Amino acid sequence: MLPVAARGPGDEDLSIDIAWLGARDARRILLHVSGVHGVEAYAGSAAQLSLLNTPPAIPPDGALVLVHALNPYGMAWLRRTNEHNVDLNRNFLPDTATWAGAPPLYRRLDRLLNPPSPPTRDGFGLRLAMRGLRHGFHAMRQAIAHGQHRYPRGLFYGGAELQPGPRQFCDWLQRRLTSADSVFAIDMHTGLGPHGGSTLIVEPGINAATTAELEAAVAQALIGSAAIPAAYSVRGSLGAALPRLLPGVDLKFVLQEIGTGSSLHVLQALRDENRWHHYGEAHLDHPAKRQIREALCPASPAWRSAAVAHGSDLVYRAADWLFRKKYT
């Protein structure tokens, strides 16, 4: 357990919880992370509970490590960001990085994305579409979601420094995975891709294995972020930080997205919740909070069953590949 200073809605303690199944000095580690984007943690949490009930076969030199709710504040408060409004998947930058600035197009869109007022019906979808026609939809999507360090109350804010939760997690990885020769890491998210479907994304420059090898391992196509119409590349992701945190380790990394709805629907929910948090009363009993939870963890039993099935199935396939042969 890695305690964080932030408090929950009932003033309860919050923590990043870690389950370690297998050898304490494991050479082969399957690492599964949920809740980098707080409110997205519910699907990942359910998949991890399923894996705890029925874990994959683990060899004597292996371990399955489940990191539950890397952003516990966001999970508790139905926020995608942490207690400082930081998007943690834009926050894993080295200390020597430049923690300032924003894409030029984001600066032009700031007033549209982050109006300093409680949520209202203001024709956001139509206004965004008009901007897309002017600037290009892909360019606008990339500028919005890439990560920015200029507007602390804005969407996709990457922070001014590495946040306390991520710093604790980075320290924990470097302290506990010292015996690892091979790590297969999975970062589970929701919100991108077809409703109820699983999309597996690889980021450039991370994996020791080729895309073809990983596809064979998980029996599913992997795509680069630029290949998805609704996707984008980001600065400061957890995946990009892993080679720096685990030097010399044979690293494989896959980001899993369980689709929920259109990108506009998700962005509208993020915008409304952000306005309510900063310029409303921020309590949980508000349509903006219910909207963001539905946008990133739909209430549909079929969707929730699919999310658990996709999440656990990917772990079983990765475990079969990572653990199938005796390590030499």
Secondary structure, 3 states (H helix, E strand, C coil): CEEEEEECCCCCEEEEEEEEEECCCCCEEEEEEECCCHHHHHHHHHHHHHHHHCCCCCCCCEEEEEEECCCHHHHHHCCCCCCCCCCHHHCCCCCCCCCCCCCHHHHHHHHHHCCCCCCCCCCHHHHHHHHHHHHCHHHHHHHHHCCECCCCCCCCECCCCCCHHHHHHHHHHHHHCCCCCEEEEEEEEECCCCCCCEEEEECCCCCCCCHHHHHHHHCCCEEEHHHCCCCCCCCCCHHHHHHHHCCCCEEEEEEEEECCCCHHHHHHHHHHHHHHHHHCCCCCCCHHHHHHHHHHCCCCHHHHHHHHHHHHHHHHHHHHHHHCCCCC
